[in-house]
Amino acid sequence: MIRVGVIGLGFMGRAHLARYAKMHNATPVAVADQEAQRLKADFRPGGNIDLGTGTLDWEKIRALTSAEDLIQDPEIDVVDICLPTFLHSRYAVMALENGKHVICEKPMALTVSDADQMLNAARVAKRRLFVAQVVRFWPEFTFLRNLVESGELGRLSFLSLSRQSAPASWSWNNWSADIKQSGGVLDVWIHDVDFANFLLGLPKRVYAQTSANRAIVLAQYDYADGTRVAVHGSRALSPAIGFEARFEAVFEGGMVRYASSQKPTLAVYRGSEKTPAYPEVTGDAYFDELQSFLECVREGKGGGRLVDSFSARESLRLAEMAMTSASTGEPMTIDQDTAA
């Protein structure tokens, strides 16, 4: 049984706890949050927290207000970091140096330099570092990936990805609104930048534009084979809408559309057919990603690109390059011979 400690009981921390409640190969033994009220009555009705798909017995989980105390706990095998972006590197490095495997929420860090510190700490400690880029596991995106890899609709020629949300005014101390702590739209946008990198690898050219406060970004990634990818991220959506994710993939023999706000979410157009096919896709991406990470720890396996933290680092590099392009007004190029 893998013993997990979760740091941060905001939305993502609670989402991760909900998935651990369904697992048979892992159990949370400690949680940490500096806001003590998150560890109290409203979080533990009747001694248990009902998570819909399972329950956690809080009598068996240590509730701490110090992340450092959790990290130093010798009974913990894996530290799951669900903190604001600007804290990822600090606590990931600390956990790795204390001999823990680490699961870190996306984005991996604020900067590539911070991400490299995390990767180096994992190498030195000989421990695993996983970055929770959950879209790699999202059912609709997995469907698209399978279409690209199978060639069923021919070659992919254009992919448009869009992810928009209202400003995260609910975030702890409003950290999401502070560009120095959040990177602006990075927290939202990194999902689709990472998926493009995961699906197609590194492009040869990056060009981007942003709003003045970096709450909106539109980037284009051009690939050596002629494929074009447009990635739109926004933290400026009306609160009346809240959130929406979309993609449109154009192939030689058809196209696929996805919209999170519609049911069904997917539509596939094949050839000249005017009536789309609506494939059924199901699954819990959060459960699947955490389960995949923990299987790598338990079995000592690499897990491949799906769980590769260096590719998450490269996605962050693509985001940085886009912001540089937006600042200079010039495209950025990647030397394919030297791209690591």
Kinemage of the C-alpha trace (Angstrom):
@kinemage 1
@onewidth
@group {chain A} dominant
@subgroup {mainchain}
@vectorlist {calphas} color= white
{ca met a 1} P 0.000 0.000 0.000
{ca ile a 2} L 1.405 3.384 -1.065
{ca arg a 3} L 1.027 6.026 1.633
{ca val a 4} L 0.201 9.492 0.284
{ca gly a 5} L 0.352 12.928 1.857
{ca val a 6} L -1.631 15.738 0.190
{ca ile a 7} L -0.533 19.362 0.577
{ca gly a 8} L -3.227 21.939 -0.154
{ca leu a 9} L -6.954 21.337 0.351
{ca gly a 10} L -8.333 23.716 -2.220
{ca phe a 11} L -10.328 22.491 -5.216
{ca met a 12} L -7.590 20.262 -6.637
{ca gly a 13} L -6.508 18.870 -3.280
{ca arg a 14} L -10.052 17.774 -2.567
{ca ala a 15} L -10.402 16.393 -6.096
{ca his a 16} L -7.296 14.250 -5.580
{ca leu a 17} L -8.532 13.038 -2.197
{ca ala a 18} L -11.780 11.979 -3.853
{ca arg a 19} L -9.835 9.743 -6.236
{ca tyr a 20} L -7.624 8.234 -3.542
{ca ala a 21} L -10.836 7.180 -1.801
{ca lys a 22} L -11.540 4.830 -4.737
{ca met a 23} L -8.096 3.251 -4.894
{ca his a 24} L -6.996 -0.098 -3.505
{ca asn a 25} L -3.250 0.421 -3.938
{ca ala a 26} L -2.896 3.758 -2.140
{ca thr a 27} L -4.229 5.526 0.911
{ca pro a 28} L -3.901 9.109 2.156
{ca val a 29} L -2.308 9.137 5.599
{ca ala a 30} L -1.856 12.896 6.043
{ca val a 31} L -3.100 16.209 4.678
{ca ala a 32} L -1.687 19.674 5.225
{ca asp a 33} L -3.205 23.113 4.802
{ca gln a 34} L -2.268 26.298 6.608
{ca glu a 35} L -5.943 27.271 6.828
{ca ala a 36} L -7.001 25.150 9.778
{ca gln a 37} L -10.721 25.510 9.029
{ca arg a 38} L -10.270 23.357 5.945
{ca leu a 39} L -9.277 20.515 8.250
{ca lys a 40} L -12.324 20.816 10.502
{ca ala a 41} L -16.037 20.104 10.744
{ca asp a 42} L -17.336 21.203 7.343
{ca phe a 43} L -14.742 18.944 5.721
{ca arg a 44} L -15.497 15.855 7.778
{ca pro a 45} L -19.230 15.267 8.328
{ca gly a 46} L -19.797 12.517 10.854
{ca gly a 47} L -16.090 11.720 11.072
{ca asn a 48} L -15.911 10.850 7.353
{ca ile a 49} L -15.865 12.983 4.247
{ca asp a 50} L -18.391 11.757 1.697
{ca leu a 51} L -16.829 12.065 -1.722
{ca gly a 52} L -19.605 10.474 -3.757
{ca thr a 53} L -17.484 7.573 -4.941
{ca gly a 54} L -15.990 6.671 -1.589
{ca thr a 55} L -15.229 7.887 1.890
{ca leu a 56} L -12.127 8.777 3.819
{ca asp a 57} L -11.855 7.920 7.477
{ca trp a 58} L -10.461 11.065 9.007
{ca glu a 59} L -9.645 9.230 12.203
{ca lys a 60} L -6.831 7.587 10.238
{ca ile a 61} L -5.587 10.724 8.472
{ca arg a 62} L -3.286 13.181 10.199
{ca ala a 63} L -4.428 16.765 9.672
{ca leu a 64} L -1.505 19.203 9.697
{ca thr a 65} L -1.108 22.944 9.220
{ca ser a 66} L 2.546 22.616 8.167
{ca ala a 67} L 3.632 21.336 4.756
{ca glu a 68} L 7.129 20.876 6.142
{ca asp a 69} L 5.858 18.541 8.847
{ca leu a 70} L 4.058 16.432 6.263
{ca ile a 71} L 7.104 16.254 4.000
{ca gln a 72} L 9.314 15.123 6.875
{ca asp a 73} L 6.900 12.390 7.974
{ca pro a 74} L 8.765 9.056 7.551
{ca glu a 75} L 5.491 7.177 7.026
{ca ile a 76} L 4.723 8.976 3.748
{ca asp a 77} L 5.896 7.545 0.410
{ca val a 78} L 4.385 10.070 -2.025
{ca val a 79} L 3.748 13.787 -1.564
{ca asp a 80} L 0.915 15.193 -3.683
{ca ile a 81} L 1.351 18.961 -4.120
{ca cys a 82} L -1.888 20.856 -4.824
{ca leu a 83} L -0.629 24.341 -4.014
{ca pro a 84} L -0.619 27.607 -6.014
{ca thr a 85} L 1.799 27.569 -8.937
{ca phe a 86} L 4.451 29.789 -7.364
{ca leu a 87} L 4.890 27.252 -4.528
{ca his a 88} L 5.306 24.145 -6.685
{ca ser a 89} L 9.064 24.211 -7.093
{ca arg a 90} L 9.853 24.989 -3.458
{ca tyr a 91} L 7.834 22.140 -1.990
{ca ala a 92} L 8.554 19.639 -4.755
{ca val a 93} L 12.303 20.068 -4.261
{ca met a 94} L 11.882 19.857 -0.491
{ca ala a 95} L 9.871 16.637 -0.755
{ca leu a 96} L 12.322 15.049 -3.187
{ca glu a 97} L 15.264 15.950 -0.974
{ca asn a 98} L 13.428 14.210 1.873
{ca gly a 99} L 13.227 11.007 -0.159
{ca lys a 100} L 9.608 11.262 -1.290
{ca his a 101} L 8.153 10.615 -4.707
{ca val a 102} L 6.220 13.691 -5.842
{ca ile a 103} L 2.986 14.344 -7.704
{ca cys a 104} L 2.773 18.041 -8.562
{ca glu a 105} L -0.242 19.832 -9.963
{ca lys a 106} L 0.114 21.702 -13.229
{ca pro a 107} L 1.634 23.926 -14.380
{ca met a 108} L 4.882 22.285 -13.357
{ca ala a 109} L 6.317 25.608 -12.155
{ca leu a 110} L 6.308 29.300 -12.980
{ca thr a 111} L 9.507 29.124 -15.031
{ca val a 112} L 11.611 26.575 -16.875
{ca ser a 113} L 14.428 27.363 -14.460
{ca asp a 114} L 12.225 26.310 -11.539
{ca ala a 115} L 11.179 23.172 -13.428
{ca asp a 116} L 14.823 22.270 -14.017
{ca gln a 117} L 15.494 22.523 -10.284
{ca met a 118} L 12.674 20.036 -9.712
{ca leu a 119} L 14.001 17.623 -12.325
{ca asn a 120} L 17.519 17.858 -10.922
{ca ala a 121} L 16.268 17.192 -7.394
{ca ala a 122} L 14.460 14.081 -8.648
{ca arg a 123} L 17.617 12.826 -10.368
{ca val a 124} L 19.794 13.380 -7.309
{ca ala a 125} L 17.262 11.803 -4.928
{ca lys a 126} L 16.503 8.937 -7.346
{ca arg a 127} L 12.789 9.533 -6.822
{ca arg a 128} L 9.927 9.959 -9.296
{ca leu a 129} L 8.453 13.340 -10.167
{ca phe a 130} L 5.066 13.425 -11.863
{ca val a 131} L 3.246 16.490 -13.208
{ca ala a 132} L -0.550 16.272 -13.194
{ca gln a 133} L -1.252 17.387 -16.771
{ca val a 134} L -4.679 15.819 -16.591
{ca val a 135} L -5.749 16.613 -20.174
{ca arg a 136} L -3.376 13.882 -21.356
{ca phe a 137} L -5.873 11.502 -19.710
{ca trp a 138} L -9.115 13.330 -20.571
{ca pro a 139} L -11.447 11.001 -22.517
{ca glu a 140} L -12.192 13.361 -25.414
{ca phe a 141} L -8.532 14.239 -25.826
{ca thr a 142} L -7.583 10.568 -25.651
{ca phe a 143} L -10.117 9.966 -28.427
{ca leu a 144} L -8.421 12.648 -30.548
{ca arg a 145} L -4.983 11.226 -29.840
{ca asn a 146} L -6.124 7.764 -30.940
{ca leu a 147} L -7.532 9.228 -34.181
{ca val a 148} L -4.233 10.952 -34.944
{ca glu a 149} L -2.182 7.845 -34.197
{ca ser a 150} L -4.461 5.449 -36.108
{ca gly a 151} L -4.626 7.609 -39.243
{ca glu a 152} L -8.311 6.726 -39.540
{ca leu a 153} L -9.177 10.211 -40.859
{ca gly a 154} L -5.853 10.747 -42.586
{ca arg a 155} L -3.221 13.255 -41.551
{ca leu a 156} L -4.010 15.998 -39.060
{ca ser a 157} L -3.524 19.371 -40.749
{ca phe a 158} L -4.938 21.885 -38.253
{ca leu a 159} L -5.807 21.825 -34.578
{ca ser a 160} L -7.447 24.647 -32.648
{ca leu a 161} L -7.543 24.396 -28.846
{ca ser a 162} L -9.385 26.848 -26.609
{ca arg a 163} L -9.757 26.959 -22.817
{ca gln a 164} L -11.455 29.893 -21.116
{ca ser a 165} L -12.516 30.599 -17.567
{ca ala a 166} L -13.729 33.479 -15.484
{ca pro a 167} L -11.150 35.202 -13.249
{ca ala a 168} L -10.370 32.948 -10.279
{ca ser a 169} L -11.437 35.446 -7.620
{ca trp a 170} L -11.999 32.513 -5.262
{ca ser a 171} L -8.300 31.570 -5.219
{ca trp a 172} L -6.401 31.667 -1.918
{ca asn a 173} L -5.317 35.260 -1.188
{ca asn a 174} L -6.348 35.951 -4.806
{ca trp a 175} L -2.974 34.540 -5.949
{ca ser a 176} L -4.349 33.750 -9.401
{ca ala a 177} L -4.770 37.470 -10.141
{ca asp a 178} L -1.110 38.186 -9.323
{ca ile a 179} L 0.919 37.629 -12.476
{ca lys a 180} L 4.088 37.110 -10.418
{ca gln a 181} L 2.450 34.191 -8.615
{ca ser a 182} L 0.304 32.710 -11.385
{ca gly a 183} L 1.943 33.689 -14.666
{ca gly a 184} L -1.343 35.269 -15.749
{ca val a 185} L -3.337 32.849 -17.874
{ca leu a 186} L -0.680 30.118 -17.547
{ca asp a 187} L -2.696 27.996 -15.115
{ca val a 188} L -5.490 27.608 -17.703
{ca trp a 189} L -3.536 27.762 -20.942
{ca ile a 190} L -0.839 25.212 -20.022
{ca his a 191} L -3.385 22.394 -20.374
{ca asp a 192} L -3.639 22.804 -24.138
{ca val a 193} L -0.036 23.831 -24.744
{ca asp a 194} L 0.921 20.591 -23.007
{ca phe a 195} L -1.545 18.520 -25.006
{ca ala a 196} L -0.225 19.901 -28.293
{ca asn a 197} L 3.315 19.027 -27.191
{ca phe a 198} L 2.216 15.598 -25.950
{ca leu a 199} L 0.368 14.876 -29.203
{ca leu a 200} L 2.797 16.288 -31.767
{ca gly a 201} L 6.089 17.013 -30.027
{ca leu a 202} L 8.003 20.256 -30.376
{ca pro a 203} L 7.108 22.645 -33.205
{ca lys a 204} L 9.640 24.521 -35.302
{ca arg a 205} L 8.080 27.966 -34.820
{ca val a 206} L 6.089 29.792 -32.143
{ca tyr a 207} L 4.213 33.067 -32.494
{ca ala a 208} L 1.873 34.621 -29.926
{ca gln a 209} L -0.060 37.677 -28.808
{ca thr a 210} L -1.437 38.497 -25.365
{ca ser a 211} L -3.547 41.063 -23.588
{ca ala a 212} L -1.678 43.640 -21.519
{ca asn a 213} L -2.364 41.799 -18.250
{ca arg a 214} L -1.628 38.372 -19.775
{ca ala a 215} L -5.149 37.209 -18.938
{ca ile a 216} L -5.664 36.278 -22.609
{ca val a 217} L -3.190 34.625 -24.969
{ca leu a 218} L -3.380 33.311 -28.510
{ca ala a 219} L -0.410 31.285 -29.742
{ca gln a 220} L 0.345 29.510 -32.999
{ca tyr a 221} L 2.675 26.534 -33.186
{ca asp a 222} L 3.946 25.542 -36.635
{ca tyr a 223} L 5.303 22.023 -37.179
{ca ala a 224} L 7.861 20.783 -39.663
{ca asp a 225} L 5.311 18.574 -41.447
{ca gly a 226} L 3.010 21.539 -42.106
{ca thr a 227} L 0.601 20.967 -39.215
{ca arg a 228} L -0.632 24.173 -37.579
{ca val a 229} L -1.859 24.401 -33.985
{ca ala a 230} L -3.613 27.433 -32.468
{ca val a 231} L -3.920 27.559 -28.682
{ca his a 232} L -6.217 30.118 -27.056
{ca gly a 233} L -6.298 30.621 -23.296
{ca ser a 234} L -8.290 33.141 -21.292
{ca arg a 235} L -8.961 34.095 -17.687
{ca ala a 236} L -11.383 36.795 -18.861
{ca leu a 237} L -14.547 34.815 -19.561
{ca ser a 238} L -17.771 36.224 -18.143
{ca pro a 239} L -18.636 34.751 -14.725
{ca ala a 240} L -22.075 34.069 -16.193
{ca ile a 241} L -20.417 31.444 -18.429
{ca gly a 242} L -17.779 30.310 -15.970
{ca phe a 243} L -15.701 27.873 -18.012
{ca glu a 244} L -15.501 26.318 -21.439
{ca ala a 245} L -12.964 24.128 -23.237
{ca arg a 246} L -13.064 23.377 -26.965
{ca phe a 247} L -11.059 21.866 -29.779
{ca glu a 248} L -11.486 21.536 -33.523
{ca ala a 249} L -9.254 19.096 -35.376
{ca val a 250} L -9.172 19.095 -39.180
{ca phe a 251} L -7.931 15.945 -40.929
{ca glu a 252} L -7.569 15.023 -44.590
{ca gly a 253} L -10.700 12.879 -44.342
{ca gly a 254} L -12.893 14.680 -41.843
{ca met a 255} L -12.914 16.703 -38.666
{ca val a 256} L -13.629 16.420 -34.941
{ca arg a 257} L -15.204 19.012 -32.673
{ca tyr a 258} L -15.286 19.081 -28.875
{ca ala a 259} L -17.076 21.479 -26.538
{ca ser a 260} L -17.195 20.884 -22.801
{ca ser a 261} L -20.434 22.872 -22.494
{ca gln a 262} L -22.378 20.682 -24.931
{ca lys a 263} L -23.905 17.223 -24.664
{ca pro a 264} L -22.659 15.129 -26.264
{ca thr a 265} L -19.291 16.812 -26.091
{ca leu a 266} L -17.812 15.230 -29.242
{ca ala a 267} L -18.844 15.256 -32.900
{ca val a 268} L -16.972 13.487 -35.697
{ca tyr a 269} L -17.513 14.452 -39.343
{ca arg a 270} L -16.248 11.888 -41.840
{ca gly a 271} L -15.679 12.859 -45.456
{ca ser a 272} L -18.690 14.695 -46.888
{ca glu a 273} L -21.169 13.409 -44.313
{ca lys a 274} L -23.330 16.250 -43.037
{ca thr a 275} L -24.615 14.370 -40.000
{ca pro a 276} L -21.838 13.879 -37.492
{ca ala a 277} L -21.213 10.753 -35.477
{ca tyr a 278} L -21.271 11.280 -31.714
{ca pro a 279} L -18.917 8.788 -30.088
{ca glu a 280} L -19.469 7.925 -26.444
{ca val a 281} L -16.435 8.604 -24.300
{ca thr a 282} L -16.279 8.002 -20.584
{ca gly a 283} L -13.715 7.934 -17.845
{ca asp a 284} L -12.348 9.801 -14.844
{ca ala a 285} L -9.169 11.528 -15.973
{ca tyr a 286} L -8.143 12.548 -12.460
{ca phe a 287} L -8.391 8.961 -11.235
{ca asp a 288} L -6.572 7.629 -14.300
{ca glu a 289} L -3.630 10.027 -13.999
{ca leu a 290} L -3.123 9.422 -10.270
{ca gln a 291} L -3.478 5.673 -10.724
{ca ser a 292} L -0.907 5.743 -13.544
{ca phe a 293} L 1.548 7.695 -11.404
{ca leu a 294} L 1.169 5.363 -8.443
{ca glu a 295} L 1.536 2.249 -10.607
{ca cys a 296} L 4.890 3.620 -11.805
{ca val a 297} L 5.968 4.049 -8.185
{ca arg a 298} L 4.717 0.636 -7.076
{ca glu a 299} L 6.082 -1.301 -10.052
{ca gly a 300} L 9.227 0.746 -10.608
{ca lys a 301} L 8.303 1.331 -14.257
{ca gly a 302} L 8.976 4.380 -16.386
{ca gly a 303} L 5.423 4.785 -17.632
{ca gly a 304} L 6.419 6.366 -20.953
{ca arg a 305} L 5.642 9.813 -22.303
{ca leu a 306} L 2.152 9.843 -20.756
{ca val a 307} L 3.671 10.461 -17.313
{ca asp a 308} L 6.996 11.994 -18.391
{ca ser a 309} L 7.881 15.056 -16.320
{ca phe a 310} L 10.498 16.266 -18.818
{ca ser a 311} L 7.815 16.620 -21.504
{ca ala a 312} L 5.820 18.734 -19.014
{ca arg a 313} L 8.949 20.860 -18.659
{ca glu a 314} L 9.104 21.225 -22.445
{ca ser a 315} L 5.457 22.324 -22.479
{ca leu a 316} L 6.365 25.041 -19.995
{ca arg a 317} L 9.221 26.034 -22.327
{ca leu a 318} L 6.742 26.373 -25.203
{ca ala a 319} L 4.578 28.607 -23.010
{ca glu a 320} L 7.602 30.747 -22.108
{ca met a 321} L 8.593 31.039 -25.758
{ca ala a 322} L 5.085 32.175 -26.658
{ca met a 323} L 5.197 34.892 -24.005
{ca thr a 324} L 8.595 36.027 -25.316
{ca ser a 325} L 7.143 36.177 -28.816
{ca ala a 326} L 4.197 38.211 -27.545
{ca ser a 327} L 6.569 40.638 -25.803
{ca thr a 328} L 8.864 41.134 -28.797
{ca gly a 329} L 6.300 40.820 -31.573
{ca glu a 330} L 8.597 38.328 -33.283
{ca pro a 331} L 8.233 34.567 -33.842
{ca met a 332} L 10.500 32.177 -31.933
{ca thr a 333} L 12.127 29.211 -33.607
{ca ile a 334} L 13.256 25.852 -32.220
{ca asp a 335} L 16.302 24.131 -33.633
{ca gln a 336} L 15.011 20.588 -34.153
{ca asp a 337} L 18.546 19.174 -34.102
{ca thr a 338} L 19.252 20.529 -30.633
{ca ala a 339} L 15.776 20.356 -29.080
{ca ala a 340} L 16.205 18.263 -25.939
